């Protein structure tokens, strides 16, 4: 269904919503002039509710747009996102558009701040990771009047267009293969879920599929912080000490999975005869491990490419602004740690 076209909000919109003059609104938003605290709060509340972002280039360009694409991701330390950025960059190389990156650290509050600053420069489009945002962020994105492409995930309600994979389906597929290979005492090791929505959805798809076959997670270990080999070793050791009859370890990402693999090899454990393993993301850096870790490619570069193609296409005069959902299909790589069922 085609969504109604949006126009950028103006001072007049905030003025009408707050019941004060445009001049007063301007003073409050620029933090200038003598304005009562009650009026200041009324204007700020109205602006936040509407999703208003000030235009820092108003009057400078006839188009009211700069040739920048705001790319907002949760982390640069996570090895997933550099490949997404590479796909975006190589696609935009053939255009006049230039990506500019903002990092949120998986924080909804920081995402609001990054969005506010980036949208104030009136970019030509936004590429943002994930479908879950605060009300303020959704309002800003909805009212920006520019193409918005949410990436990495399709399990949710996109604001405009989204490109990604179904993480629930990814979790389900991995569970099906693990069960088909005969494993039943399965442990899950991963990041804490409240802010990592995609890992949470994979976990949901994984556990629901196990449950349909009468299998429950035998043990689980969660952590806060970035993905790391040392963390994977530590978590694997803790789980095996707690639940020594585990026969499969499913990691929420490849980096901790690699740490677990190295720990098991060090202990002389037969893989996958005694314990099988699988991760997620298909990180190429790990191809040099003593054993090839089973994983699932998250289509990272292709996601970046397609998102950038959509933004570039929307710049054409006759371009359609109809929302699009592009779901890619990741494939399981069995490697040396998961038997084929």
C-alpha positions, 0 to 999 in steps of 0.5 A: 500500500502506498503511504501518503507523501510526507513534507518536512515539518516547519516552525509553523507546525511547531508553533501551531502545536505549541500555541506560541509564535514562530519567533518564540519557537525559533528562540527555544530551539536555538536556545536564544532569548528570554523565554519562560521555562513553561513555554520552553517545555511546551515548545520542546514537547511539541517539537519532539512529539511531531518529530521536528528537526531544525534545518541547518541549511535552510536558505543555503540550497534551493533543493534543501538537500545535501548529497549525503546519506545518513547511515546509522548503525549500532556498532563499528566494533561488531564485525558485521557492520563494516561489510554492510558499509562496504556494500553501501559505499561501493554502490554509492560510488557511482552516484553523487551521494556520500555516506556519513556514518553515525553509531548508536551503541544499541542505545535508543537514546543515543539513536535519537541524538544521532538522528536529530543531528544527522537529519538537521543537515537535511540528507538525501536519505537515511539507512538505519539498522533495525526496525525497533526505534523509540517513539521520538526516532520513529516520528523524526524518520516518518516526518523527514520527507526523505527515503528511509531504508531500515536494514538487517531485519524484516520481522516488524513494521517498517517506516518506509522500506526495509532490506534484510533477513528474517531472523526468526526464520534464521533461528528456525532453520538452524534449529531444524538442521541441529535436530536433523543431525540428532542433537538433543542436549542443546545449549545457547550462548549469546548476548543479552537480548533487550537491546539486540533485537535481531539476536532475540528474534533468532533465539525466539525462532530457535527455541520455538522450533525446538519446542515443537519437537519436544526439545527444551534448551538444556542451558543458556549463557548470556553476556553484555558487551561486544563479541570476543573470542575470550568471551566465547571461551569463558562462556563455553567453559562455564556451560560445560562445567554446569551442564556436562552432558551438552551435545550442541552449542549454538552461539548468537555470533561467530566470534564467541562461537570461534572462542568456544571452538578453540576451547573445545579443541584445547580440551581434546573434545571430539567435534562434532562427534561429542559436541557440535557447534554453530554460530551466525554471520558467516564472518570471513575472518574466521576461515583460518580456524583449525575447524570450519565453524558451522554458521549462517551468512547474514547477506551483509554486503548485499543488504548494504548494496540494495539499501544504497540502490533504493536511496539512489533510485529515489533521487530520480525525478520520476522515481516511485516512493512506494514502500518496498520490503526486500527479504534475502535468504541466508544459507547455512554453511555446515562447516566441520562442526555440524553434521548434515542430517 
